[in-house]
Amino acid sequence: MGSDSIKLIRGQLGERIAELQSRIPALKPKDIAARMDAIRAMAAEHGMAALEGLADWSAHHAMMPGCRTATASSLEHMAAALESDSPADRQTILAVLAVRLH
């Protein structure tokens, strides 16, 4: 995938993340989960392991008690995951979330 292509994908994902972030207060947990899953699928399709992992974690936690806190925490790390080129960042970001939320 060329540099311009990945920039385009990152831009599209960034728009989805920003839109989700702006609408969080009005969304139901199942809607948050669905949007996170759409972000996950797009990230997976383009080999963006860190964003895929974070969005997957977020989609699952959106349906659990404390979902607002978990979603807010995951959104704080979306920019780093979006810009990541390293699959190792997936584990690092998820570890940071685990420590923060426990």
Biopython code that builds the backbone (N, CA, C, O; Angstrom):
import numpy as np
from Bio.PDB.StructureBuilder import StructureBuilder

atoms = [
    (1, "MET", "N", (0.856, -1.169, 0.000)),
    (1, "MET", "CA", (0.000, 0.000, 0.000)),
    (1, "MET", "C", (0.900, 1.230, 0.000)),
    (1, "MET", "O", (1.815, 1.338, 0.816)),
    (2, "GLY", "N", (0.639, 2.141, -0.905)),
    (2, "GLY", "CA", (1.446, 3.339, -1.017)),
    (2, "GLY", "C", (1.223, 4.302, 0.123)),
    (2, "GLY", "O", (0.238, 4.222, 0.856)),
    (3, "SER", "N", (2.168, 5.216, 0.252)),
    (3, "SER", "CA", (2.112, 6.216, 1.317)),
    (3, "SER", "C", (0.848, 7.076, 1.225)),
    (3, "SER", "O", (0.225, 7.391, 2.239)),
    (4, "ASP", "N", (0.482, 7.448, 0.001)),
    (4, "ASP", "CA", (-0.722, 8.257, -0.168)),
    (4, "ASP", "C", (-1.977, 7.482, 0.211)),
    (4, "ASP", "O", (-2.915, 8.046, 0.775)),
    (5, "SER", "N", (-1.991, 6.186, -0.099)),
    (5, "SER", "CA", (-3.153, 5.353, 0.230)),
    (5, "SER", "C", (-3.355, 5.251, 1.730)),
    (5, "SER", "O", (-4.478, 5.381, 2.217)),
    (6, "ILE", "N", (-2.278, 5.020, 2.466)),
    (6, "ILE", "CA", (-2.405, 4.880, 3.918)),
    (6, "ILE", "C", (-2.784, 6.214, 4.551)),
    (6, "ILE", "O", (-3.501, 6.244, 5.551)),
    (7, "LYS", "N", (-2.308, 7.318, 3.976)),
    (7, "LYS", "CA", (-2.711, 8.637, 4.483)),
    (7, "LYS", "C", (-4.211, 8.837, 4.294)),
    (7, "LYS", "O", (-4.886, 9.376, 5.171)),
    (8, "LEU", "N", (-4.724, 8.405, 3.157)),
    (8, "LEU", "CA", (-6.159, 8.517, 2.885)),
    (8, "LEU", "C", (-6.965, 7.678, 3.881)),
    (8, "LEU", "O", (-7.962, 8.143, 4.433)),
    (9, "ILE", "N", (-6.527, 6.450, 4.099)),
    (9, "ILE", "CA", (-7.209, 5.557, 5.049)),
    (9, "ILE", "C", (-7.155, 6.143, 6.449)),
    (9, "ILE", "O", (-8.165, 6.163, 7.153)),
    (10, "ARG", "N", (-5.987, 6.620, 6.857)),
    (10, "ARG", "CA", (-5.866, 7.230, 8.188)),
    (10, "ARG", "C", (-6.773, 8.444, 8.319)),
    (10, "ARG", "O", (-7.359, 8.676, 9.376)),
    (11, "GLY", "N", (-6.887, 9.212, 7.254)),
    (11, "GLY", "CA", (-7.786, 10.365, 7.270)),
    (11, "GLY", "C", (-9.236, 9.953, 7.445)),
    (11, "GLY", "O", (-9.972, 10.560, 8.224)),
    (12, "GLN", "N", (-9.645, 8.919, 6.720)),
    (12, "GLN", "CA", (-11.026, 8.425, 6.836)),
    (12, "GLN", "C", (-11.289, 7.873, 8.230)),
    (12, "GLN", "O", (-12.337, 8.136, 8.820)),
    (13, "LEU", "N", (-10.345, 7.114, 8.748)),
    (13, "LEU", "CA", (-10.510, 6.575, 10.103)),
    (13, "LEU", "C", (-10.514, 7.695, 11.129)),
    (13, "LEU", "O", (-11.288, 7.654, 12.086)),
    (14, "GLY", "N", (-9.671, 8.682, 10.946)),
    (14, "GLY", "CA", (-9.637, 9.827, 11.853)),
    (14, "GLY", "C", (-10.971, 10.556, 11.887)),
    (14, "GLY", "O", (-11.417, 11.001, 12.945)),
    (15, "GLU", "N", (-11.602, 10.677, 10.735)),
    (15, "GLU", "CA", (-12.925, 11.311, 10.673)),
    (15, "GLU", "C", (-13.959, 10.477, 11.424)),
    (15, "GLU", "O", (-14.790, 11.027, 12.147)),
    (16, "ARG", "N", (-13.914, 9.172, 11.260)),
    (16, "ARG", "CA", (-14.854, 8.298, 11.979)),
    (16, "ARG", "C", (-14.648, 8.401, 13.488)),
    (16, "ARG", "O", (-15.610, 8.453, 14.254)),
    (17, "ILE", "N", (-13.398, 8.431, 13.897)),
    (17, "ILE", "CA", (-13.086, 8.527, 15.328)),
    (17, "ILE", "C", (-13.559, 9.869, 15.885)),
    (17, "ILE", "O", (-14.160, 9.917, 16.958)),
    (18, "ALA", "N", (-13.292, 10.956, 15.165)),
    (18, "ALA", "CA", (-13.717, 12.289, 15.617)),
    (18, "ALA", "C", (-15.236, 12.379, 15.702)),
    (18, "ALA", "O", (-15.775, 12.955, 16.647)),
    (19, "GLU", "N", (-15.920, 11.814, 14.723)),
    (19, "GLU", "CA", (-17.383, 11.832, 14.728)),
    (19, "GLU", "C", (-17.927, 11.026, 15.913)),
    (19, "GLU", "O", (-18.874, 11.444, 16.578)),
    (20, "LEU", "N", (-17.323, 9.887, 16.159)),
    (20, "LEU", "CA", (-17.736, 9.064, 17.298)),
    (20, "LEU", "C", (-17.504, 9.815, 18.598)),
    (20, "LEU", "O", (-18.372, 9.852, 19.470)),
    (21, "GLN", "N", (-16.343, 10.404, 18.718)),
    (21, "GLN", "CA", (-16.008, 11.129, 19.941)),
    (21, "GLN", "C", (-16.994, 12.275, 20.196)),
    (21, "GLN", "O", (-17.376, 12.519, 21.341)),
    (22, "SER", "N", (-17.398, 12.960, 19.159)),
    (22, "SER", "CA", (-18.319, 14.082, 19.338)),
    (22, "SER", "C", (-19.737, 13.631, 19.681)),
    (22, "SER", "O", (-20.506, 14.394, 20.265)),
    (23, "ARG", "N", (-20.082, 12.408, 19.326)),
    (23, "ARG", "CA", (-21.440, 11.926, 19.550)),
    (23, "ARG", "C", (-21.575, 10.982, 20.740)),
    (23, "ARG", "O", (-22.684, 10.540, 21.041)),
    (24, "ILE", "N", (-20.496, 10.665, 21.415)),
    (24, "ILE", "CA", (-20.524, 9.705, 22.525)),
    (24, "ILE", "C", (-21.656, 9.964, 23.518)),
    (24, "ILE", "O", (-22.367, 9.021, 23.863)),
    (25, "PRO", "N", (-21.858, 11.185, 23.990)),
    (25, "PRO", "CA", (-22.908, 11.380, 24.997)),
    (25, "PRO", "C", (-24.312, 10.979, 24.526)),
    (25, "PRO", "O", (-25.154, 10.597, 25.339)),
    (26, "ALA", "N", (-24.557, 11.066, 23.237)),
    (26, "ALA", "CA", (-25.896, 10.778, 22.713)),
    (26, "ALA", "C", (-26.070, 9.333, 22.246)),
    (26, "ALA", "O", (-27.186, 8.912, 21.945)),
    (27, "LEU", "N", (-24.988, 8.582, 22.185)),
    (27, "LEU", "CA", (-25.067, 7.216, 21.647)),
    (27, "LEU", "C", (-25.338, 6.184, 22.719)),
    (27, "LEU", "O", (-24.876, 6.305, 23.854)),
    (28, "LYS", "N", (-26.093, 5.170, 22.343)),
    (28, "LYS", "CA", (-26.319, 4.018, 23.208)),
    (28, "LYS", "C", (-25.108, 3.097, 23.116)),
    (28, "LYS", "O", (-24.395, 3.112, 22.112)),
    (29, "PRO", "N", (-24.871, 2.296, 24.151)),
    (29, "PRO", "CA", (-23.726, 1.384, 24.113)),
    (29, "PRO", "C", (-23.669, 0.506, 22.857)),
    (29, "PRO", "O", (-22.588, 0.283, 22.312)),
    (30, "LYS", "N", (-24.815, 0.010, 22.396)),
    (30, "LYS", "CA", (-24.786, -0.856, 21.210)),
    (30, "LYS", "C", (-24.368, -0.068, 19.973)),
    (30, "LYS", "O", (-23.749, -0.633, 19.071)),
    (31, "ASP", "N", (-24.690, 1.224, 19.908)),
    (31, "ASP", "CA", (-24.271, 2.063, 18.788)),
    (31, "ASP", "C", (-22.771, 2.354, 18.848)),
    (31, "ASP", "O", (-22.093, 2.376, 17.820)),
    (32, "ILE", "N", (-22.267, 2.573, 20.048)),
    (32, "ILE", "CA", (-20.829, 2.772, 20.227)),
    (32, "ILE", "C", (-20.093, 1.510, 19.791)),
    (32, "ILE", "O", (-19.097, 1.585, 19.071)),
    (33, "ALA", "N", (-20.581, 0.355, 20.226)),
    (33, "ALA", "CA", (-19.954, -0.916, 19.864)),
    (33, "ALA", "C", (-19.957, -1.124, 18.350)),
    (33, "ALA", "O", (-18.957, -1.566, 17.784)),
    (34, "ALA", "N", (-21.059, -0.812, 17.701)),
    (34, "ALA", "CA", (-21.150, -0.983, 16.248)),
    (34, "ALA", "C", (-20.172, -0.059, 15.524)),
    (34, "ALA", "O", (-19.538, -0.472, 14.553)),
    (35, "ARG", "N", (-20.047, 1.165, 15.978)),
    (35, "ARG", "CA", (-19.122, 2.104, 15.332)),
    (35, "ARG", "C", (-17.672, 1.696, 15.563)),
    (35, "ARG", "O", (-16.834, 1.800, 14.667)),
    (36, "MET", "N", (-17.391, 1.234, 16.767)),
    (36, "MET", "CA", (-16.038, 0.753, 17.052)),
    (36, "MET", "C", (-15.721, -0.479, 16.200)),
    (36, "MET", "O", (-14.600, -0.638, 15.717)),
    (37, "ASP", "N", (-16.706, -1.335, 16.025)),
    (37, "ASP", "CA", (-16.476, -2.530, 15.214)),
    (37, "ASP", "C", (-16.230, -2.151, 13.750)),
    (37, "ASP", "O", (-15.427, -2.797, 13.077)),
    (38, "ALA", "N", (-16.896, -1.133, 13.256)),
    (38, "ALA", "CA", (-16.660, -0.667, 11.882)),
    (38, "ALA", "C", (-15.237, -0.111, 11.744)),
    (38, "ALA", "O", (-14.572, -0.340, 10.734)),
    (39, "ILE", "N", (-14.781, 0.612, 12.754)),
    (39, "ILE", "CA", (-13.406, 1.122, 12.765)),
    (39, "ILE", "C", (-12.441, -0.056, 12.805)),
    (39, "ILE", "O", (-11.442, -0.066, 12.085)),
    (40, "ARG", "N", (-12.731, -1.042, 13.635)),
    (40, "ARG", "CA", (-11.885, -2.230, 13.738)),
    (40, "ARG", "C", (-11.759, -2.933, 12.398)),
    (40, "ARG", "O", (-10.660, -3.300, 11.980)),
    (41, "ALA", "N", (-12.883, -3.118, 11.729)),
    (41, "ALA", "CA", (-12.878, -3.835, 10.450)),
    (41, "ALA", "C", (-12.041, -3.090, 9.406)),
    (41, "ALA", "O", (-11.274, -3.707, 8.668)),
    (42, "MET", "N", (-12.188, -1.791, 9.349)),
    (42, "MET", "CA", (-11.426, -1.005, 8.376)),
    (42, "MET", "C", (-9.932, -1.045, 8.716)),
    (42, "MET", "O", (-9.096, -1.168, 7.821)),
    (43, "ALA", "N", (-9.599, -0.942, 9.997)),
    (43, "ALA", "CA", (-8.202, -1.005, 10.419)),
    (43, "ALA", "C", (-7.608, -2.381, 10.092)),
    (43, "ALA", "O", (-6.474, -2.471, 9.622)),
    (44, "ALA", "N", (-8.366, -3.436, 10.337)),
    (44, "ALA", "CA", (-7.890, -4.795, 10.042)),
    (44, "ALA", "C", (-7.646, -4.971, 8.547)),
    (44, "ALA", "O", (-6.656, -5.574, 8.133)),
    (45, "GLU", "N", (-8.540, -4.448, 7.765)),
    (45, "GLU", "CA", (-8.432, -4.560, 6.308)),
    (45, "GLU", "C", (-7.145, -3.914, 5.785)),
    (45, "GLU", "O", (-6.615, -4.326, 4.753)),
    (46, "HIS", "N", (-6.650, -2.909, 6.494)),
    (46, "HIS", "CA", (-5.477, -2.172, 6.037)),
    (46, "HIS", "C", (-4.239, -2.428, 6.892)),
    (46, "HIS", "O", (-3.266, -1.676, 6.826)),
    (47, "GLY", "N", (-4.280, -3.485, 7.688)),
    (47, "GLY", "CA", (-3.097, -3.899, 8.441)),
    (47, "GLY", "C", (-2.681, -2.969, 9.553)),
    (47, "GLY", "O", (-1.500, -2.883, 9.887)),
    (48, "MET", "N", (-3.634, -2.276, 10.128)),
    (48, "MET", "CA", (-3.347, -1.341, 11.214)),
    (48, "MET", "C", (-3.628, -2.036, 12.546)),
    (48, "MET", "O", (-4.683, -1.854, 13.154)),
    (49, "ALA", "N", (-2.658, -2.833, 12.975)),
    (49, "ALA", "CA", (-2.853, -3.734, 14.118)),
    (49, "ALA", "C", (-3.178, -3.005, 15.420)),
    (49, "ALA", "O", (-4.048, -3.447, 16.169)),
    (50, "ALA", "N", (-2.503, -1.914, 15.696)),
    (50, "ALA", "CA", (-2.745, -1.206, 16.960)),
    (50, "ALA", "C", (-4.166, -0.655, 17.011)),
    (50, "ALA", "O", (-4.850, -0.790, 18.025)),
    (51, "LEU", "N", (-4.606, -0.041, 15.931)),
    (51, "LEU", "CA", (-5.967, 0.505, 15.899)),
    (51, "LEU", "C", (-6.998, -0.613, 15.900)),
    (51, "LEU", "O", (-8.034, -0.505, 16.557)),
    (52, "GLU", "N", (-6.727, -1.668, 15.181)),
    (52, "GLU", "CA", (-7.646, -2.807, 15.172)),
    (52, "GLU", "C", (-7.845, -3.356, 16.585)),
    (52, "GLU", "O", (-8.976, -3.590, 17.011)),
    (53, "GLY", "N", (-6.755, -3.556, 17.299)),
    (53, "GLY", "CA", (-6.835, -4.089, 18.659)),
    (53, "GLY", "C", (-7.572, -3.169, 19.609)),
    (53, "GLY", "O", (-8.386, -3.619, 20.415)),
    (54, "LEU", "N", (-7.288, -1.887, 19.515)),
    (54, "LEU", "CA", (-7.937, -0.918, 20.396)),
    (54, "LEU", "C", (-9.432, -0.818, 20.094)),
    (54, "LEU", "O", (-10.252, -0.766, 21.010)),
    (55, "ALA", "N", (-9.776, -0.791, 18.830)),
    (55, "ALA", "CA", (-11.192, -0.708, 18.459)),
    (55, "ALA", "C", (-11.938, -1.984, 18.855)),
    (55, "ALA", "O", (-13.093, -1.921, 19.276)),
    (56, "ASP", "N", (-11.288, -3.132, 18.722)),
    (56, "ASP", "CA", (-11.900, -4.398, 19.141)),
    (56, "ASP", "C", (-12.156, -4.387, 20.645)),
    (56, "ASP", "O", (-13.245, -4.738, 21.099)),
    (57, "TRP", "N", (-11.159, -3.989, 21.405)),
    (57, "TRP", "CA", (-11.294, -3.894, 22.858)),
    (57, "TRP", "C", (-12.436, -2.932, 23.206)),
    (57, "TRP", "O", (-13.257, -3.220, 24.077)),
    (58, "SER", "N", (-12.476, -1.803, 22.525)),
    (58, "SER", "CA", (-13.493, -0.790, 22.790)),
    (58, "SER", "C", (-14.899, -1.279, 22.459)),
    (58, "SER", "O", (-15.844, -1.013, 23.201)),
    (59, "ALA", "N", (-15.031, -1.988, 21.354)),
    (59, "ALA", "CA", (-16.345, -2.520, 20.966)),
    (59, "ALA", "C", (-16.871, -3.480, 22.025)),
    (59, "ALA", "O", (-18.051, -3.437, 22.372)),
    (60, "HIS", "N", (-16.009, -4.339, 22.534)),
    (60, "HIS", "CA", (-16.433, -5.287, 23.568)),
    (60, "HIS", "C", (-16.787, -4.577, 24.875)),
    (60, "HIS", "O", (-17.791, -4.895, 25.512)),
    (61, "HIS", "N", (-15.962, -3.625, 25.261)),
    (61, "HIS", "CA", (-16.184, -2.936, 26.533)),
    (61, "HIS", "C", (-17.336, -1.930, 26.481)),
    (61, "HIS", "O", (-17.827, -1.494, 27.522)),
    (62, "ALA", "N", (-17.762, -1.567, 25.288)),
    (62, "ALA", "CA", (-18.890, -0.643, 25.157)),
    (62, "ALA", "C", (-20.183, -1.271, 25.668)),
    (62, "ALA", "O", (-21.132, -0.560, 26.000)),
    (63, "MET", "N", (-20.222, -2.584, 25.732)),
    (63, "MET", "CA", (-21.432, -3.288, 26.164)),
    (63, "MET", "C", (-21.367, -3.732, 27.629)),
    (63, "MET", "O", (-22.256, -4.440, 28.104)),
    (64, "MET", "N", (-20.334, -3.324, 28.329)),
    (64, "MET", "CA", (-20.148, -3.757, 29.711)),
    (64, "MET", "C", (-20.421, -2.612, 30.687)),
    (64, "MET", "O", (-20.434, -1.447, 30.290)),
    (65, "PRO", "N", (-20.638, -2.940, 31.959)),
    (65, "PRO", "CA", (-20.772, -1.872, 32.956)),
    (65, "PRO", "C", (-19.516, -0.993, 32.945)),
    (65, "PRO", "O", (-18.402, -1.493, 32.788)),
    (66, "GLY", "N", (-19.700, 0.284, 33.109)),
    (66, "GLY", "CA", (-18.580, 1.213, 33.076)),
    (66, "GLY", "C", (-18.155, 1.575, 31.659)),
    (66, "GLY", "O", (-17.039, 2.042, 31.433)),
    (67, "CYS", "N", (-19.058, 1.354, 30.711)),
    (67, "CYS", "CA", (-18.711, 1.554, 29.305)),
    (67, "CYS", "C", (-18.290, 2.984, 28.992)),
    (67, "CYS", "O", (-17.412, 3.194, 28.156)),
    (68, "ARG", "N", (-18.883, 3.949, 29.631)),
    (68, "ARG", "CA", (-18.531, 5.351, 29.342)),
    (68, "ARG", "C", (-17.073, 5.636, 29.713)),
    (68, "ARG", "O", (-16.360, 6.315, 28.973)),
    (69, "THR", "N", (-16.644, 5.123, 30.840)),
    (69, "THR", "CA", (-15.259, 5.315, 31.266)),
    (69, "THR", "C", (-14.308, 4.574, 30.341)),
    (69, "THR", "O", (-13.284, 5.123, 29.935)),
    (70, "ALA", "N", (-14.636, 3.342, 30.006)),
    (70, "ALA", "CA", (-13.793, 2.551, 29.104)),
    (70, "ALA", "C", (-13.705, 3.192, 27.724)),
    (70, "ALA", "O", (-12.628, 3.243, 27.130)),
    (71, "THR", "N", (-14.819, 3.675, 27.221)),
    (71, "THR", "CA", (-14.836, 4.302, 25.901)),
    (71, "THR", "C", (-14.025, 5.592, 25.910)),
    (71, "THR", "O", (-13.252, 5.844, 24.986)),
    (72, "ALA", "N", (-14.194, 6.401, 26.932)),
    (72, "ALA", "CA", (-13.427, 7.645, 27.026)),
    (72, "ALA", "C", (-11.929, 7.355, 27.080)),
    (72, "ALA", "O", (-11.135, 8.038, 26.433)),
    (73, "SER", "N", (-11.551, 6.348, 27.848)),
    (73, "SER", "CA", (-10.137, 5.980, 27.948)),
    (73, "SER", "C", (-9.593, 5.476, 26.620)),
    (73, "SER", "O", (-8.479, 5.823, 26.230)),
    (74, "SER", "N", (-10.364, 4.670, 25.937)),
    (74, "SER", "CA", (-9.880, 4.148, 24.656)),
    (74, "SER", "C", (-9.765, 5.263, 23.620)),
    (74, "SER", "O", (-8.829, 5.267, 22.821)),
    (75, "LEU", "N", (-10.694, 6.197, 23.625)),
    (75, "LEU", "CA", (-10.634, 7.307, 22.672)),
    (75, "LEU", "C", (-9.398, 8.177, 22.889)),
    (75, "LEU", "O", (-8.888, 8.780, 21.945)),
    (76, "GLU", "N", (-8.918, 8.242, 24.129)),
    (76, "GLU", "CA", (-7.709, 9.007, 24.414)),
    (76, "GLU", "C", (-6.485, 8.413, 23.713)),
    (76, "GLU", "O", (-5.497, 9.113, 23.490)),
    (77, "HIS", "N", (-6.550, 7.136, 23.369)),
    (77, "HIS", "CA", (-5.410, 6.458, 22.750)),
    (77, "HIS", "C", (-5.590, 6.208, 21.258)),
    (77, "HIS", "O", (-4.714, 5.628, 20.616)),
    (78, "MET", "N", (-6.708, 6.636, 20.709)),
    (78, "MET", "CA", (-6.989, 6.379, 19.294)),
    (78, "MET", "C", (-5.978, 7.057, 18.372)),
    (78, "MET", "O", (-5.563, 6.458, 17.379)),
    (79, "ALA", "N", (-5.577, 8.276, 18.671)),
    (79, "ALA", "CA", (-4.631, 8.971, 17.790)),
    (79, "ALA", "C", (-3.312, 8.215, 17.706)),
    (79, "ALA", "O", (-2.753, 8.061, 16.620)),
    (80, "ALA", "N", (-2.812, 7.743, 18.846)),
    (80, "ALA", "CA", (-1.560, 6.976, 18.841)),
    (80, "ALA", "C", (-1.729, 5.685, 18.057)),
    (80, "ALA", "O", (-0.849, 5.307, 17.284)),
    (81, "ALA", "N", (-2.845, 5.012, 18.250)),
    (81, "ALA", "CA", (-3.096, 3.764, 17.529)),
    (81, "ALA", "C", (-3.251, 4.021, 16.034)),
    (81, "ALA", "O", (-2.787, 3.228, 15.215)),
    (82, "LEU", "N", (-3.891, 5.106, 15.682)),
    (82, "LEU", "CA", (-4.110, 5.453, 14.279)),
    (82, "LEU", "C", (-2.791, 5.710, 13.562)),
    (82, "LEU", "O", (-2.637, 5.330, 12.401)),
    (83, "GLU", "N", (-1.861, 6.335, 14.218)),
    (83, "GLU", "CA", (-0.568, 6.668, 13.607)),
    (83, "GLU", "C", (0.449, 5.536, 13.689)),
    (83, "GLU", "O", (1.503, 5.618, 13.059)),
    (84, "SER", "N", (0.166, 4.501, 14.435)),
    (84, "SER", "CA", (1.118, 3.419, 14.641)),
    (84, "SER", "C", (1.375, 2.612, 13.370)),
    (84, "SER", "O", (0.465, 2.295, 12.604)),
    (85, "ASP", "N", (2.649, 2.298, 13.185)),
    (85, "ASP", "CA", (3.047, 1.397, 12.112)),
    (85, "ASP", "C", (3.574, 0.088, 12.673)),
    (85, "ASP", "O", (3.991, -0.786, 11.914)),
    (86, "SER", "N", (3.562, -0.058, 13.983)),
    (86, "SER", "CA", (4.142, -1.224, 14.637)),
    (86, "SER", "C", (3.072, -2.106, 15.276)),
    (86, "SER", "O", (2.302, -1.640, 16.115)),
    (87, "PRO", "N", (3.022, -3.377, 14.883)),
    (87, "PRO", "CA", (2.074, -4.290, 15.542)),
    (87, "PRO", "C", (2.309, -4.401, 17.053)),
    (87, "PRO", "O", (1.375, -4.689, 17.801)),
    (88, "ALA", "N", (3.538, -4.177, 17.504)),
    (88, "ALA", "CA", (3.845, -4.242, 18.935)),
    (88, "ALA", "C", (3.108, -3.159, 19.725)),
    (88, "ALA", "O", (2.853, -3.322, 20.919)),
    (89, "ASP", "N", (2.771, -2.067, 19.066)),
    (89, "ASP", "CA", (2.049, -0.989, 19.751)),
    (89, "ASP", "C", (0.672, -1.448, 20.229)),
    (89, "ASP", "O", (0.130, -0.902, 21.190)),
    (90, "ARG", "N", (0.121, -2.434, 19.568)),
    (90, "ARG", "CA", (-1.195, -2.968, 19.969)),
    (90, "ARG", "C", (-1.164, -3.406, 21.425)),
    (90, "ARG", "O", (-2.018, -3.010, 22.219)),
    (91, "GLN", "N", (-0.182, -4.221, 21.769)),
    (91, "GLN", "CA", (-0.076, -4.725, 23.144)),
    (91, "GLN", "C", (0.241, -3.610, 24.124)),
    (91, "GLN", "O", (-0.270, -3.603, 25.244)),
    (92, "THR", "N", (1.072, -2.678, 23.719)),
    (92, "THR", "CA", (1.428, -1.568, 24.600)),
    (92, "THR", "C", (0.209, -0.721, 24.942)),
    (92, "THR", "O", (-0.024, -0.396, 26.106)),
    (93, "ILE", "N", (-0.558, -0.371, 23.935)),
    (93, "ILE", "CA", (-1.749, 0.462, 24.154)),
    (93, "ILE", "C", (-2.773, -0.271, 25.009)),
    (93, "ILE", "O", (-3.364, 0.324, 25.910)),
    (94, "LEU", "N", (-2.989, -1.552, 24.738)),
    (94, "LEU", "CA", (-3.950, -2.324, 25.530)),
    (94, "LEU", "C", (-3.473, -2.494, 26.970)),
    (94, "LEU", "O", (-4.290, -2.513, 27.890)),
    (95, "ALA", "N", (-2.171, -2.617, 27.174)),
    (95, "ALA", "CA", (-1.633, -2.721, 28.536)),
    (95, "ALA", "C", (-1.837, -1.416, 29.304)),
    (95, "ALA", "O", (-2.175, -1.434, 30.487)),
    (96, "VAL", "N", (-1.634, -0.301, 28.636)),
    (96, "VAL", "CA", (-1.856, 1.001, 29.275)),
    (96, "VAL", "C", (-3.313, 1.134, 29.703)),
    (96, "VAL", "O", (-3.600, 1.606, 30.803)),
    (97, "LEU", "N", (-4.233, 0.721, 28.835)),
    (97, "LEU", "CA", (-5.659, 0.776, 29.187)),
    (97, "LEU", "C", (-5.973, -0.133, 30.382)),
    (97, "LEU", "O", (-6.714, 0.251, 31.287)),
    (98, "ALA", "N", (-5.413, -1.311, 30.372)),
    (98, "ALA", "CA", (-5.679, -2.248, 31.483)),
    (98, "ALA", "C", (-5.222, -1.664, 32.812)),
    (98, "ALA", "O", (-5.930, -1.757, 33.814)),
    (99, "VAL", "N", (-4.047, -1.069, 32.816)),
    (99, "VAL", "CA", (-3.524, -0.465, 34.046)),
    (99, "VAL", "C", (-4.398, 0.714, 34.464)),
    (99, "VAL", "O", (-4.721, 0.864, 35.642)),
    (100, "ARG", "N", (-4.771, 1.528, 33.521)),
    (100, "ARG", "CA", (-5.572, 2.719, 33.820)),
    (100, "ARG", "C", (-6.930, 2.373, 34.398)),
    (100, "ARG", "O", (-7.410, 3.054, 35.304)),
    (101, "LEU", "N", (-7.552, 1.328, 33.889)),
    (101, "LEU", "CA", (-8.929, 1.017, 34.278)),
    (101, "LEU", "C", (-9.035, 0.063, 35.471)),
    (101, "LEU", "O", (-10.141, -0.237, 35.920)),
    (102, "HIS", "N", (-7.914, -0.410, 35.984)),
    (102, "HIS", "CA", (-7.985, -1.322, 37.135)),
    (102, "HIS", "C", (-7.441, -0.722, 38.370)),
    (102, "HIS", "O", (-7.432, -1.367, 39.419)),
]
sb = StructureBuilder()
sb.init_structure("model")
sb.init_model(0)
sb.init_chain("A")
sb.init_seg("    ")
for serial, (resi, resn, name, xyz) in enumerate(atoms, 1):
    if name == "N":
        sb.init_residue(resn, " ", resi, " ")
    sb.init_atom(name, np.array(xyz, "f"), 0.0, 1.0, " ", f" {name:<3s}", serial, name[0])
structure = sb.get_structure()
